[in-house]
Amino acid sequence: MKLKRILFWTGLAIAVARPVSPCMASTSVGGTGAMYATDAYPGFDSEESIVKPSKKTPKFFAFINGPKKDNPADQLEWARQCEAEGSWRAARKGYDALVREWPTSPEAPVAQKAYADLLLNHDLDYEAALAEYRYLLDFFSMDCDFGAIAETMYKVAELMREEGKTIVFFRFANTVDVRRAYEAVVMRAPGAGFVPKAMLTIASLREDEQKYTEAVEVYENLRSLHPASPEAATALHNEGKVRMKLLEMHGYNRERVRDTISFFRKALRERLDGDVRAEFEKYLEQTIEMEAEDAYKSAKFYDSRTRTRRSAISAYERFLKDYPASSHADEVRARIQSLKEGAPQ
């Protein structure tokens, strides 16, 4: 799998460097932050978990579904004529039949793009159009304007998201498909300018699915890959809120609490908007108090008849050293003094 990915992106680099074919423009993805492996995106669904497009083959009943002409050039011209005349169904079938019958011809990527464009601009079938653009990138990556197609896929994902909001089922059945649409384009064009915004949307959609751990992973990865982007600041703020939600949802987990404390301490060393700084300071205080509560219970464990007075005092003193601002601090100081004065355990 890794070798296939390397070969794919190496092929893309060669395609960008060589003279473009008639169906290619000068746009390329490129740019800093480009990566080879799709598993560089934690929080995304893996490519292996998504049904990939299979290579098109001629359909049964060729006299109905097959090409109407004897060669790809004439077939392309025929399909274009159908489109010009408003025979949309015939045009779609004509473009698709060309790709299936003559997949290695120069006309095939042209027909594939025309088919996807027709689905997008006339049929307004965004999901079907996205699938056909994805097929174009997956099977004709060296024979199309990769960057322009990736941009179009991003716009289609945006349209899918807006459509989902409009028809009020966005939070349910539509959410996963929309998120995967964004993920597909990010993984295919990791250096494109829209990637930070797309990743921010993906993380937000993960929140809509209540997949908060995955949302944190996407926010964190966005900040790591695109630290200078405007979206990185938004991701930091959103990540902090999601981390607190995870703490509230689940029972006490020392590792998660300590990781969250570390996150807020690092975040507070950044340049933060005043309101965000105040919010994060409050979160850090709350998180430290969670850890302190656990430490207090551990210290009290030594304050019993089965333990020595010295061990109880030592445990309480360690607690005060680590958590001097804890809500239990005054209580612990009083107990230490009481134990030193000989109070019973």
N, C-alpha and C positions, 0 to 999 in steps of 0.2 A: 504493500500500500504506500509506504513512504517513497519507494523508488518511483512509483507511478506519479506521485505528486511532484517529485523533483523533475521528472521528465516533462510533465505537463507545463510547469512554470518555466522550465528551460526553453521549451518550445515556444512559449509566449514571448520570452525575451528575444528569441531569434526572429519571431514574426514581427515584432516591433522594429527591430533593427533593419530588416530587409525592405526593399521597395514594396509599396503597398499594391495590392491587386485592385482591379477596377471597383470591387465592392467594398474596399476599405478606404477610410479617411485617415487623417494624420493623427487623430487622438489616440493616446495610449494611457494605460493606468499608471504604472510606474510609481515613483515617489518614495519618500522615506517611509519606513514602517512596513514595507511589503514583506510578507513572510510566505513560506512554502506550505507549511502543514496546517490543515484545517483543525487539528487538535490543539493549535495554539490559542484557541478561543474557549476557555472554560466557561461554563454557563450556557453554552450553545448546545443544541441537539447535535450529536455527531452525524456526519454524513452517512455512516453505516446504519443509523436508526431511521433514516428517511428513505423512502422509495425513490431510487434514482431512475432517470429516464433511460429506457432501453433503446437501442438503436432501431430506427424505423426500418421496416421491411415491407415489401409490396403486400397489399391487402388481398383477401380472397375476392373472387368475382371480379377479375381484372376488367372485364367488359363494362362494368359499372363504376368501379372504384379506381381503376388504373388510369394512366395518362391517355390523353386524347390524341396525342401526336407521336411521331416515331422517333423523335430525338429531343434532348433537353432544351435546346435553343428554341425550337418551335413550340414546345410545351410551355416554356416561360412566356413567350409572346402571347400564346393563346390565353393563359391565365391572366396576364395583364389586361388583355382585351376584355375579358369577362369582368374584371374589376372596374375598368373604365366605363363599362356599360351598366354597372350597378348590379351585375349578377354575382352577388356576394358568395352565395353557397358554391356556385360553380368555380369561382376564383379560389376559394379556400381549398376545395377538393383538388383543383388543378395544381396549386403550389405544393400541397402535401404529397400528391401523387408523384410529382417530379423528384422530390427529396427521397421518396421511398424507392423509386425505380432507378434513379441515376445519382446515388449519394456521393460519388466521387467526381461528379462533373463540376465545372466552374459555376454552372447555373444553380447548383444545389444550395449553397449558402445564401445566394440572392433570393431564391424562392422561400427558403426557411424564414428569412427576415421578413419578406413580404407577407407570409402567412401570419407571423406573430403580430406585425403591424396592423393587419386587417382585424385580427381578434381584439386588439387594443383600441384602435381608433374608430372602427365601425361597430363591432359587436359589443364593445365595452365589457368584454368577458376578461376581467383582470387576472383571475387565477389561471385560466387557459393560456392567456397571452404570456404570463410569467413563465409557465412551463415551457412554452415554445422558445422564448428568449433564452431560457436556461439550456434548452437543447442546442440552440445555436452556439452558445459559448462552450458547451461540453464537447460537441462533436465537430465544430467548425471554428475553433478558437484562432487558428492561424489564417483564416480566410474571411474575417469580418473585423469591423472596427470594435475591438474588444472594449475599449474604454467607453465608447458611446453606448454600446449595448448594456454595459453595467450601469451607466447613468439611467438608462431607460428602465432597467429592472428596479432600480431604487425608486424611481417615480411611480412605477406600478405598485410597489409595496406601499408607498404613501397613499395611493388611491384606494388600495384594499383596506387600509386602516381607516381612512375617512368614510368609506362605504360601510364598514362594520359599525362605526359610531352612529352613522345616520340611521341604520336599520335596527339599532338597539339590541344587537346580540353580540356585540364586540367582546364583552367580558367572558363569553362562554365558547360556543363552537368556533367562532371566527378567530379567536385570539392566537391559538397555536399556529394556524395556517399563516396568519399575518407575520407572526414572529419568525417563522421559518423562511418566509419570503425575504425578510431583512437579513437573516443569517446567511441565506444562499448568496446574496449579492456581496456581503462583507467578505465571505470566505473566497469568493472568486475575484474580488478586486480590493485586496487589503490596503493598497496604497491610495485609493481614491479619496478625494476631498470630502465626500459625504460620509465617510466611515465613522468618524466620532459621533456625528448626530444619529446615524443609524444604530450604533451600539447603545447610545443613550435610550433610544426607543426600545431596543431589545430588552434592556434591563427593566424599563418601565412595564413592558408587557409581561416579563417574568413576575413582577409584583402583582399584576392583574391576575395572573394564574396562581398567586399565593405561593410561588416557588422562590421564597426569600433568600435561601442559601445561594441559588443560581443567580439571583439578581445581584447579590453582593459580589459574586465572582465576575460578572460582566462589568459592573461599575469599577471594580478594582483593576480589571484588565484594561479597561478604557483609559484609566488614569496612568497606567504603566506604559501603554503603547502611544498615547497621545497627550503627554503631560502639559504641553503648551497650548492645547486647544481650549476654547471657551467652555466646551462641554465637560472638560476635566473638573472644573470647579463645581459645576452642577452635579457631576457624578459623585464627588467627595461629599457634598451635602446630603444627597439622596442615600448614599451608602451608610452614612452615620445614622440616619433615621431608620433604615432597614435593619441595621445591626441592633438597634435598641428594640425594634419590634421582635426580632428573634429572641432576645433575652426575655422579653415579656411573655412570649408564647410558650417557651419551654421551661422546664424546671432548671434549678441551678446546675450549671455545668462549669466547673472551674476553668477548664481549658478555654471555653468560649468566652467566659468573663474576662480572663486575662488577655486574650487576643483582642477583645473589644477595648479594654483599657489601653493596650498598646496602640490600637488604631487611633483613639482620640488624643492620646499624648503626641503622637506623630502629627496628626492633623492640626493640632493647636500650635505647632511650630511653623505652619504655613501661614501665608498671608490670607487672612479670612475676612470676609465682610463682618462688620460689627455684630449684626444680629446672629449670623452663623456662629461666630466665636462664642457669643453668650450662650447659644443653644448647646454647643459642643461642650462648653465648660460645665453646664448643668448635667449633660449626659455623662461626662466623665465622673462628676461627683456622685451621681446615682450608681454608676457601675462600680466605683471603688467601694461604695457602701454595701453593694451586694457581696463583694469579696470580703469586706470587713465582717459582715454578718456571719459568713461561714467561718472566718477566723475566730470570731467571738465564741461560736459554739465549740470550736476545737479547744479554745483556752478554758472554757468552763468544764470541759471533760476532765481536766486535771484538778478542778476544785471539788473534790469529793473525799469521802472517808477512806476510800481505797488508795488515795494518792497522798504524797507527802505535802506538807505545807510549802516547802521550798519549791517543789515542782509547780504548784499552783501559782505562786507568786512569780516565778520565772515565766510561766506561760502568759500570765496577764501582762507582765512587763514587755515581753516580745510583741504582744498585741498592741500596746500603746506606742511602741516604737514604730511599728509598721502603719498603724492607723490612728494617729493622734487626733484626727478630726472626726472620728466615728461618733455616731449617736450614742454608742455605749461607753465612750471614753470616760465621762464623769463617773459612771457607775463602776467601771473597772478600777479607777483611781481610788474610789472609796473602798472597794473590796480589798485592794492591795493593802491599804492602810489598816483595815480591819484585821486582815490575816497577820500582819506584822505585830499587831497589838495582842494577838493570841485568840482571836475569835474562833469559834468551832467551825469545822468544815462540814 
